[in-house]
Amino acid sequence: CKRVIGGIYSDLFFFLAFANTMSAKTVIFLLGLLLVCSCSGCSLMNAGDDDGGSSDGEQRESLLADPATMGAVKLPKDYSVEDIYAECNKTFIITMEYLNELNDTGSFPDETDKTPMCFMRCFLQKGGILTEDDKVNKEQAFAVGWVKNNETIDDCLQEMTGTNCERAYFLARCVSTRHLVEGRSKDSKRR
């Protein structure tokens, strides 16, 4: 699992040092993305691909957490995005540049590498966006500002295929891409 040797702390320092040069939306999105990407242990690599031959609608519904039992997850006050990043990076080591690439382009540089995908799963679980059984908690996604509407999650559920780690990454990739597209369309409207 440990693909990159190096410092979690230097990555965090890099992020924090340059956070003031980014727009508030970018910082919030990066922090939200970091908050969203957590879980723990190599059990994250488990597959679980069998959909039992269900329809697309049934499959999408099976990927959502029950709102009646979930709601927004309250994280401890002293638990930060940096804590989640550090915790997940102990098991699934990636650099901040990898996350920056996802935020800048909408995808990881190497989409065959499972380590960053499992980091993303860990991060999303620790942030409460994915449940322990890999269901999407829409309310938490809204609460942390990761998505702005139901349509984003509903559309991105269609992207969630493959192993548990791949599904988490494909969800994050879809949401990141939507943020990029929405940002560009807002920029073009201002001109």
C-alpha positions as CSV (number, residue, x, y, z in Angstrom):
1,C,0.0,0.0,0.0
2,K,2.8,2.4,0.7
3,R,3.7,3.7,-2.7
4,V,5.1,7.1,-1.8
5,I,7.8,7.8,0.8
6,G,7.6,11.2,2.2
7,G,5.9,13.6,4.5
8,I,2.3,13.9,5.3
9,Y,3.3,17.0,7.2
10,S,5.2,18.6,4.3
11,D,2.1,18.0,2.1
12,L,-0.1,19.6,4.7
13,F,2.3,22.5,5.1
14,F,2.4,22.9,1.3
15,F,-1.4,23.0,1.2
16,L,-1.7,25.4,4.2
17,A,1.1,27.6,2.9
18,F,-0.5,28.1,-0.4
19,A,-4.2,28.1,0.7
20,N,-4.1,31.9,0.9
21,T,-3.3,32.1,-2.8
22,M,-6.3,30.1,-3.7
23,S,-9.9,31.4,-4.0
24,A,-12.1,30.7,-1.0
25,K,-14.2,28.3,-3.2
26,T,-11.1,26.3,-4.1
27,V,-9.9,26.1,-0.5
28,I,-13.4,25.1,0.7
29,F,-13.7,22.5,-2.1
30,L,-10.2,21.1,-1.4
31,L,-11.0,20.9,2.3
32,G,-14.4,19.4,1.6
33,L,-12.8,16.9,-0.7
34,L,-10.2,16.0,1.9
35,L,-13.0,15.7,4.5
36,V,-14.9,13.4,2.2
37,C,-12.2,10.8,1.4
38,S,-11.7,8.7,4.5
39,C,-12.0,5.1,5.8
40,S,-9.4,2.8,7.3
41,G,-7.5,-0.4,6.8
42,C,-6.7,-2.5,3.8
43,S,-10.2,-3.9,3.9
44,L,-10.9,-0.9,1.7
45,M,-9.5,-2.9,-1.2
46,N,-12.3,-5.4,-1.0
47,A,-14.5,-5.8,-4.1
48,G,-18.2,-6.3,-3.6
49,D,-19.2,-5.9,-7.3
50,D,-22.2,-8.2,-7.4
51,D,-25.3,-6.1,-8.1
52,G,-27.5,-9.2,-8.4
53,G,-28.6,-8.3,-11.9
54,S,-30.6,-5.3,-10.7
55,S,-31.7,-2.4,-12.9
56,D,-29.8,0.9,-13.1
57,G,-32.4,2.6,-10.9
58,E,-32.3,-0.1,-8.3
59,Q,-28.5,-0.1,-8.4
60,R,-28.4,3.6,-7.8
61,E,-30.9,3.4,-4.9
62,S,-28.8,0.6,-3.4
63,L,-25.8,3.0,-3.3
64,L,-27.6,5.6,-1.2
65,A,-27.7,5.6,2.6
66,D,-31.2,5.7,4.2
67,P,-31.8,9.3,5.1
68,A,-34.2,8.4,7.9
69,T,-31.3,6.6,9.7
70,M,-28.3,8.6,8.6
71,G,-28.7,12.4,8.4
72,A,-25.6,14.6,8.6
73,V,-22.7,13.1,10.6
74,K,-21.4,15.1,13.5
75,L,-17.6,14.9,13.6
76,P,-15.8,15.8,16.8
77,K,-15.0,19.5,17.0
78,D,-11.2,18.9,17.2
79,Y,-11.3,16.5,14.2
80,S,-10.1,18.4,11.1
81,V,-9.6,17.7,7.4
82,E,-5.9,17.5,8.1
83,D,-6.6,14.8,10.7
84,I,-8.5,12.8,8.2
85,Y,-5.9,13.3,5.5
86,A,-3.2,12.1,7.9
87,E,-5.2,9.2,9.2
88,C,-6.0,7.9,5.7
89,N,-2.5,8.6,4.5
90,K,-1.0,6.2,7.1
91,T,-2.6,3.3,5.2
92,F,-3.0,4.7,1.6
93,I,-0.1,7.1,1.1
94,I,-0.6,9.7,-1.6
95,T,0.8,13.2,-2.1
96,M,-1.1,16.4,-2.0
97,E,-0.1,16.8,-5.7
98,Y,-2.4,13.8,-6.4
99,L,-5.3,15.5,-4.7
100,N,-4.5,18.8,-6.5
101,E,-4.5,17.0,-9.8
102,L,-8.0,15.6,-9.0
103,N,-9.2,19.1,-8.2
104,D,-7.5,20.8,-11.1
105,T,-8.4,18.3,-13.9
106,G,-11.2,16.1,-12.4
107,S,-9.1,12.9,-12.3
108,F,-6.0,11.3,-10.8
109,P,-2.9,11.2,-13.0
110,D,-2.9,7.4,-12.9
111,E,-6.3,5.8,-12.9
112,T,-5.0,2.3,-12.6
113,D,-3.3,2.9,-9.2
114,K,-5.7,1.6,-6.5
115,T,-3.8,3.3,-3.6
116,P,-5.2,6.8,-4.3
117,M,-8.6,5.3,-5.0
118,C,-8.6,3.6,-1.6
119,F,-7.3,6.8,0.0
120,M,-10.4,8.5,-1.5
121,R,-12.7,5.8,0.0
122,C,-11.1,6.2,3.4
123,F,-11.4,10.0,3.2
124,L,-15.0,9.9,2.2
125,Q,-15.9,7.4,4.9
126,K,-14.1,9.3,7.7
127,G,-15.9,12.5,6.5
128,G,-19.2,10.7,6.7
129,I,-20.0,11.0,3.0
130,L,-19.7,7.2,2.5
131,T,-21.0,4.9,5.1
132,E,-19.0,1.9,6.4
133,D,-21.0,-0.3,3.9
134,D,-20.1,2.2,1.0
135,K,-23.5,3.9,0.7
136,V,-23.6,7.6,-0.1
137,N,-24.9,9.9,2.6
138,K,-26.4,12.8,0.7
139,E,-27.2,14.8,3.8
140,Q,-23.5,14.8,4.8
141,A,-22.4,15.7,1.3
142,F,-24.6,18.8,1.6
143,A,-23.6,19.5,5.2
144,V,-19.9,19.7,4.4
145,G,-20.6,21.7,1.2
146,W,-19.2,19.0,-1.1
147,V,-22.3,19.1,-3.4
148,K,-24.9,21.8,-3.9
149,N,-27.9,19.8,-5.1
150,N,-29.4,16.3,-5.2
151,E,-28.9,16.1,-9.0
152,T,-25.1,16.0,-8.6
153,I,-25.2,13.0,-6.3
154,D,-28.0,11.3,-8.3
155,D,-26.0,11.7,-11.6
156,C,-22.7,10.7,-10.0
157,L,-24.2,7.5,-8.6
158,Q,-24.2,6.2,-12.2
159,E,-20.4,6.5,-12.2
160,M,-20.0,4.3,-9.2
161,T,-18.8,1.0,-10.7
162,G,-16.1,-1.5,-9.9
163,T,-14.5,-2.3,-6.5
164,N,-15.4,-0.3,-3.4
165,C,-12.3,1.9,-3.8
166,E,-13.0,2.5,-7.5
167,R,-16.6,3.4,-6.7
168,A,-15.5,6.0,-4.1
169,Y,-13.0,7.4,-6.6
170,F,-15.5,7.5,-9.5
171,L,-17.9,9.4,-7.2
172,A,-15.2,11.9,-6.2
173,R,-14.1,12.2,-9.9
174,C,-17.7,12.9,-11.0
175,V,-18.3,15.5,-8.3
176,S,-14.9,17.2,-9.0
177,T,-15.6,17.3,-12.8
178,R,-19.0,18.9,-12.1
179,H,-17.4,21.5,-9.9
180,L,-14.9,22.3,-12.7
181,V,-17.7,22.5,-15.3
182,E,-19.9,24.6,-13.1
183,G,-17.0,26.9,-12.3
184,R,-16.1,27.4,-15.9
185,S,-19.7,28.1,-16.9
186,K,-20.0,30.8,-14.1
187,D,-16.7,32.3,-15.3
188,S,-17.9,32.5,-18.9
189,K,-21.2,34.2,-17.7
190,R,-19.2,36.9,-16.0
191,R,-17.3,37.9,-19.2
